[in-house]
Amino acid sequence: MDAFALGSAVLAPDLRAAGARLRWPVFALEAITAGVVAVFAFPLRIGAISPGVLDLYSDVPVELDPAELADAMVFADTATLVLLGARIDRADGSLEDLGGYRAEIDQATGMLAVQLGVRIDEAFVRLRAYAYSHERRLAEVAADLVARRLRFRPDDHADTDEDRSAPDDA
């Protein structure tokens, strides 16, 4: 709850430490009883939008090194993008099912990996980067890629089918 309220990461490398037990007396005791010794909470946030928090737990005390902290922040950013890829279209304001969007994003990522000859993780990063740089939702870019209205080239440029002289069956 602190990570959500503060909008910043909360790192507790050892819940058995006096500071953690004073800060969260009930939570620390219950977590330790459940086998959790360390907890790291990262807010899921883009601007003023925050769909939640990514919590990571460990059964041993652990300090995150800078690379691990950076990785955790990337995971939080990715989770945020995936969660915010849903549309709010219904009259009641509820989110549409994320499953369909996630499947299309996965399919587009696979197609992009083949088009560029790269690993899946790199293809996903490039898909996200394109959506971000063109100020489009990830789900929209994925839909265009799956429908073959958008094609990426190994030189990192994407164009529309209308801009290409011959369609590609990749």
BABAKE-760337 format. One record per atom (N, C-alpha, C, O): x, y, z. Coordinates in steps of 0.1 Angstrom, whole numbers, plus 5000, padded with zeros to 4 digits. Each point is the difference from the previous one (the first is absolute). Example, Ala and Ser with C-alpha at 12.3 -4.5 7.8 and 13.67 -1.06 7.14 Angstrom:
513249435078499150125000500950125000501050005007498650114986500950115000499250115008500550115001
***
This chain:
500849885000499250125000500950135000499650104994501549895012500950115000500550044986500150114997500349794996500550024986498950074992500350094992498449875009498950054993499850155004499950094992500049935021499850135005501150104998499750124996501549845005501250084998500450024985500650104996499049804996500450014986501449974998500650034989500149905020501449964998500249865006499249955008501949994988500349875005500250005015500650095006499049805000500249975014500849875001499549904996501750115010500949895000500249965015500550085008499249794995500249955014500849874998499449894999501950125002500949894997500049905012500449884998499150165014499949905011498950055009500250105008498649834992498950045008500249975015499350045008501849884995500349975014500850125006500150005012500350104980500850115006499050095008498850014997501850065013499250085009499250114992498950025003501750044987499450114993498749954993499050074999501149814994498949954993498949965010498850014997501649935014499049965010499350125006498849995004501950124998499350125005499150064989498950055003501549954985499350064989498749934997498950064998501249805002498949924996499849895011500349884997499350155015500049905011499249874996500449895003498450134992499149894997500549934987500149885000500150204990500449944987501349925002500149884995500950185011501349935001499849875007500649894996498750115015499849875008499349904992500449884999498550164994499249904992500949954988499949884996500850214998500849964988501149905004500249904994500550135017501049905006499449875003500649894997498250115009499349885003499749924988500049885000499750194989499749934987501349964992499949944989501250105016501349964994500650114991501049974993498550155008500550114992501050085009499650045011501649984985501050075008500350144994500450095007499549924979500350124993498850034991499449914994500350225004499050044991500450134993500650095006499149924981500350114992498850044992499449924993500150205009498750044994500350124990500650105004498949884984500350104989498650054995499249924995500650215006498750054994499949984985501050024993497849955002499849994986499450134996498850035004501950054989499650144998500550054987501249984996497950094997500450094988499350135002498850015000502050095003499450135003499149995012500549965011498350094988499149995012499249875001499349985009500949934981499349885000500849895007501149984998498249965012500749895008499049895002499150005008501149894984499149885002500349915011499349905002501850125005500349925011501550005004500750104998499749795008501449985005500549864996499249915001502150084995500649874998500849975013500950085004498749815003500749965012500949884997499649914994501750105011500949884998500449965014500250085009499849794993500349955014501249904999500249944990500450055022501149905001499949945014499650065009500849814991500049935013501350015007500249945011500750144984501350035006500250155000499550064991501349995018500350144999500950034988500949924997498850194996500750034988500050154997499050065001502249994995500150134995500050004985500749924994498550164999500050004986501250084995500250125005500649824986501150084995499450104989498949984996501950114999499550104990499349934988499050054995501749845000499449944988498749935003499150004992500849935020498849945004498850105002498949984997501550135009499050115002499550064987498850024998502149994992499750054987499149904993499050034994501349845007499149894994498650015006499149994993500950025021498650015006499250124995498849984998501950135000499350124995499549974986498950054996501949884996499549974986498849915001499150014992501049895017498849915001498850085004498949974995501250125014498950095004499550084989498850014998502150054994499650084988499249914990499050044994501549845004499449914990498649965005499150004992500849975021498749965006499050124998498849984997501750145005499150124999499550014985498850024998502149964993499650014986499049904996499150024993501249865012499049894997498750035006498949984993501050065019498850035007499250124993498849994999502050114997499350114994499849994985499550094994500849795001499749974986498549984998499649994988499749995022498549984999499350134997500550105004498449894990499250124997498950015010499549905006500050224996498850025009498950054990499950124998499449784997499050044989498649985005499150064994500749865016498649975004499350125007500750085006498049924994499350115006500250015015500050115006500349775000500250005015501450045004500450005011500550024979501450045003500949895003501250035004498449854996500849895004501049964988499850034989501349915015501049964990499549884993499549915005500850094982499749884992501049905003501150025006498649854992500949895003501350024994500250024988500949975020501450014995500449884992501050014993498449885009500449884993500250014985501049954994498050115000500150014985501150094996500749984990499550135017501150094997501349945002500950014992499249915019501349945003500349904990501249994995497849935000500349904990500550074987500949954993498550165003500450074988501450065002500750004990499650055021501350055003501049894999501150024994498649875012500949884999500249964985501149974996497850034996500149964986500950104993500849964991498950175011500850104993501549995004500950024991499449955021501449995005500649884992501250024996498149875003500649894993500250034985501049974994498150105000500150044986501250104998500849984991499450115019501150094999501349935002501050044994499049865015501349935002500449934987501250004997497949954995500349944987500450104990501049984993498350135006500350114991501450055002500750034990499749995022501350065003501149905003501250045001498449845000501049895003500750025014501249995002497950055008500550025014499249915009499149944997501450065016499349935010498750065004499850124998499349815009498750055004500150125009499350104998501649905011500150115010500450134993499550105003501449894987500450124992498950044991499850124999499549794996498850044991499050075009499450104995500349865017499150075008500450145004499350095000502049925003500650145003499850094988499650115001500749844987499850084988498650044997499750114996499449795007498550034998499650115010499350104996501149895016499750105010500650144996499450105001501949904995500750124996499250074989499950125000499749804990499350064989498750065005499750124996499549815012498850065005500250135008499350094998501749915010500350115008500550124991499550115002501349864989500650114992498950064990500250114996498849815001498950054991498850045008498950024995501249985019498950045009498749924997498950064998501349815001498949914997500049895011501049975006497849984996499949895010500649874994500049984988500649945021500749884996499049914993500449944990498450055015499049914993499750044986499849924992500150215006499850054986501149974990499749964989501550065016501249964991500049854998500249964988499549965022500049864998498949964990500349914991498550155010499049974990500450034986499749934991500950195007500550034987501149914995500049964988500849995020501149914996499449864996500349944990498750015018499449884997499150014987500049904993499450215005499250024988500950044988499450024989501949985013500950034989499950144995500450034988499150075020500050144996501350075004500250114996500649825012501250055005501149894999499749895003501450154992501149914998501350065005500350124997500549815011501350055005501149944991499849894994501250185005501249954992501249995010500050075010500949854987501249985009500750135003500750015010499250094981500750135003499250095010500350115002498749835004499250065011499050104995499450075008500349944979499050094995498849924997500049884995498850175008498749944997499350084990500150135001499249814990499250084991498649934998499849895005499350174988498749944997500149934987500950034992498249885006500049924987499850094988500549974990498850145012499850104989501350064995500150034989500949985020501250064997501049904992501050054995498749835005500849904994499549964986498850004998502149984993499549984986499549854999499149984992501549935015499549864999499749945014500850025009498149914992499749955013500949885004500649944991499750045021500949905005499249905008499150035008501149844989499349905007500549955013499649905005501450175000500749955013499050005011500449975011
***
